[in-house]
């Protein structure tokens, strides 16, 4: 026990002495005296070492931060009503039987109801048939690999149960 306490006291004394002695590296270096016979060289002002801001040039490439899984938005003009909506944005709410044929009640992307008859056009297609439970659209497709420039899309009434 005495041996350990003596050893600790010796270590503390050595640490105190080591902290009191100034190190040679801490002293500032002496400045050299300027030469009197040599012409004075002008010291340049501070050199601007700032890096210019980086700007990304698109050059026709896609935005790397946009998802590849999301569909691209089709650019549309500001046509109001069903003529300015895609087939995928319309939802069949019901059908009405009249003397002249069937009329489809559709809900658009703006959450408003519209009445469509056979032959009416929407932004990317037209209504080709209306029955009691479904509406058939002929949607224009811009796909060079598809042999037909259109596809038929059938929208059926979604029957909802009342809770």
C-alpha positions in Angstrom: 0.0 0.0 0.0 2.8 2.4 0.9 4.6 1.4 -2.3 1.6 2.4 -4.4 1.0 5.7 -2.6 4.7 6.6 -3.0 4.6 5.8 -6.7 1.5 8.0 -7.2 3.1 10.9 -5.3 6.2 10.6 -7.5 4.2 10.6 -10.7 2.2 13.7 -9.6 5.4 15.5 -8.9 6.9 14.6 -12.2 3.8 15.8 -14.0 3.8 19.1 -12.2 7.5 19.7 -13.1 6.9 18.8 -16.8 4.1 21.3 -17.1 6.1 24.1 -15.6 9.0 23.8 -18.1 8.4 25.7 -21.3 9.0 23.9 -24.5 11.3 25.3 -27.2 8.7 24.7 -29.9 6.3 27.1 -28.1 8.6 30.1 -28.4 8.0 32.2 -31.6 10.8 32.2 -34.1 12.9 35.3 -34.3 12.2 37.5 -37.3 15.2 38.0 -39.7 16.5 41.6 -40.0 15.7 43.2 -43.4 18.7 43.7 -45.7 19.4 47.3 -46.1 21.2 47.1 -49.5 18.6 45.0 -51.3 15.6 46.6 -52.9 12.3 45.9 -51.1 10.1 43.4 -52.9 6.4 44.4 -52.8 4.3 41.9 -50.9 1.2 41.0 -53.0 -2.2 41.6 -51.5 -4.1 38.6 -50.4 -4.7 36.2 -53.2 -8.4 35.3 -53.8 -8.4 31.5 -53.3 -12.3 31.2 -53.3 -13.6 28.5 -55.7 -16.3 29.7 -58.0 -19.8 28.3 -57.4 -20.5 25.1 -59.3 -23.4 25.2 -61.8 -24.9 22.1 -63.3 -25.4 22.1 -67.0 -28.3 19.9 -68.1 -27.4 19.4 -71.8 -30.5 17.2 -72.5 -29.9 14.8 -69.6 -32.6 13.8 -67.1 -32.8 15.3 -63.6 -31.0 12.8 -61.4 -33.3 13.6 -58.4 -36.6 12.7 -60.1 -38.0 9.2 -59.7 -37.8 6.9 -62.7 -40.9 5.1 -61.4 -43.2 8.0 -61.7 -44.9 8.7 -65.0 -44.0 11.9 -66.8 -46.7 14.5 -66.8 -48.3 15.2 -70.2 -48.2 18.9 -70.9 -51.7 20.1 -71.5 -53.3 23.3 -72.4 -55.7 25.0 -70.0 -58.9 23.4 -71.4 -61.6 23.3 -68.8 -63.9 20.3 -68.3 -63.6 16.8 -69.6 -61.9 17.9 -72.8 -58.9 18.9 -70.8 -58.6 15.6 -68.8 -56.9 12.4 -69.4 -58.8 9.1 -69.6 -56.9 7.9 -66.5 -58.2 10.9 -64.5 -61.8 10.1 -65.1 -63.9 7.8 -62.8 -67.3 6.4 -63.7 -69.9 7.3 -61.1 -73.0 6.1 -62.8 -75.0 5.9 -66.0 -78.3 7.4 -67.2 -80.6 5.9 -69.7 -82.4 8.4 -72.0 -84.5 8.0 -75.2 -81.4 8.8 -77.3 -79.0 6.4 -75.5 -76.8 6.2 -72.5 -75.1 9.1 -70.7 -72.1 8.5 -68.4 -71.7 10.5 -65.2 -67.9 10.8 -64.7 -65.9 12.4 -61.9 -62.8 14.3 -63.0 -59.5 15.1 -61.4 -60.9 18.3 -60.1 -63.6 16.3 -58.1 -66.4 17.7 -60.2 -69.0 15.6 -62.1 -69.4 15.7 -65.9 -71.9 14.1 -68.3 -70.4 12.3 -71.3 -72.2 11.0 -74.3 -71.0 8.6 -77.0 -68.6 10.3 -79.4 -67.4 13.0 -77.0 -63.7 13.6 -76.8 -61.4 13.9 -73.8 -57.8 15.1 -73.9 -56.2 11.8 -75.0 -59.2 9.9 -76.4 -62.9 9.6 -77.1 -65.9 7.8 -75.7 -66.8 4.9 -78.1 -69.4 3.0 -76.1 -71.6 3.4 -72.9 -73.5 0.5 -71.3 -75.4 0.3 -68.0 -72.3 -0.5 -66.0 -69.3 0.6 -68.0 -67.9 3.2 -70.4 -65.3 2.3 -73.1 -62.8 4.9 -74.2 -60.4 4.8 -77.2 -57.2 6.2 -75.8 -54.6 7.6 -78.2 -51.2 6.0 -77.4 -47.9 7.5 -78.5 -45.8 4.3 -78.5 -43.8 3.5 -81.6 -43.5 -0.2 -80.6 -47.2 -0.7 -80.5 -48.7 -1.6 -83.9 -52.0 0.2 -83.1 -51.9 3.9 -82.2 -54.7 3.5 -79.7 -56.0 1.2 -76.9 -59.4 0.6 -75.6 -59.9 1.5 -71.9 -63.0 0.2 -70.1 -64.1 2.1 -66.9 -66.7 0.2 -64.8 -68.8 1.5 -62.0 -67.1 0.9 -58.6 -69.9 -0.6 -56.4 -69.4 0.6 -52.8 -71.0 -1.1 -49.9 -72.6 1.1 -47.2 -71.2 0.3 -43.8 
